[in-house]
Amino acid sequence: MQIDRVYEIAIPVRDLPRAEKFYREVLGFEVGLRDERRPWVFLRIGGSGGMIVLQETPAEFAPLHFAFTVARDVIGALAQELKTRGVAASGPHFHAWMPAQSVYFADPDGHALELCAPGEAP
């Protein structure tokens, strides 16, 4: 078995409009489908980059971690853009074992998000 990439990730959220606003306005996701039967929205990353599904739930859930791949030459600018938008972000940090540079921040539900730019040390 050889897996090439993740196509879809389901993310539990407490307040769908608040989460959707964050992922669309801050991270640039686009609506693919709004499921009117339940409080879910499918957001596309763009092109064939896959998608996330924000799923509103009243149940308690533990914060999760998600990493999104970005280009190496823009990771510093993206970290600054997050900060300009009022999002507390840390990085970029270089991880030799990957190797990659990463920027860390959280979404409105406390999920740990990461922008990851694979490649050797800058």
N, C-alpha and C positions, 0 to 999 in steps of 0.2 A: 504494500500500500504506500502510495506517495501522495501526500497532501501538499498542494501548492500554496494555499492561503485560506484565511477565514473569509467566508462570504457574508455571514450575518451573525450579529451578536444581539441578544436580548438583554436590555438593561431595565431593572425595576426602578420606578420613580414614584415619589409621593404625590407630586403635583405636575401633571402632564403639560399644561400650558407653560409653566415656569421652566421645566426641563427642555421642552421643545424650543423655547426662546433662546436658551443658552446654547444648545447644540447648533441651531440655525444661525443666530447672530454672532456668536463668538467663534465657533469652529467652522462655519460655512456649509453645514449639511443642507441638503435640499429634500423637500417632502417627496417621497415616492408614492406613498399610499396612506390615507387616513382610514383606519378601520372603524367605521361608525357603530359596529355591533358591540364594541368594547373600547375602553379608553387606551388605544394603542395608536402609535404613529410610526411608520417605517420611514427612516431618513437615509438617503443615499449620500455616499461620500463624493460621488462624481465619477463619470466614466464607468469603468469596471472595478472601482475600488471597494465594492461591497457596500454593506449597509448595517445600520443599527436599528433596533426596534425598541422604542421607549414604551414601556408597559406600566401604566399607572396601577398601583396596587395598594390596598389599605393594610396589607400584612407588613410586619416588620421584616427587614432584610439587612444583612451585613453589607457594609460597603465593599465593592468589588474593584478590581484593577483592570484597566484597559490601556493598551498602547497603540498609537496610530503612527504609521511611518510617514516621515516628511523628508524633503530633500536636505542634504547636508548644508548646502550653501544658504539656506534660509532659516535654519533653526534659531539662530541668535535673534533675527528680526521677529520671528514668531514669538519668542519668549518676551521680547519687548512689547509686542502687540497685545499679548495677554495682560501684561502689567498695565498698559495704557487703558485697557478696557476694565480695569479694576479687579482682575483676577490675580490672586496671590500665586506667583509661579516661582519655582526654584530651578536654576540652571541657565544655560546648558551645563551638564556634568558629563565628563567623558568616562566611559566604562571600558577599560582595556580588555576585559574578558569577553565582551560581545563581538567585536568592538563597535561602539556607537556613542553618540552624544544624546543625552536625554534632557527634557524639560518636564518637570512635574507640577501638577496643579490638581484641583478638585472641581467636580461639577456641583450644582446646587444640592444634590442629595448626598454628598460626601464621598462619591466614588472617586478613587485615585486614578487620575488620567495622566498619560505620558505621551509626549511627542518624541519620537525616536528617529534619529538620523543615523542609519548604519554607515560605517566607514572607519578608517584609521584615524588616529589622533589629528586634531586640527593643526 
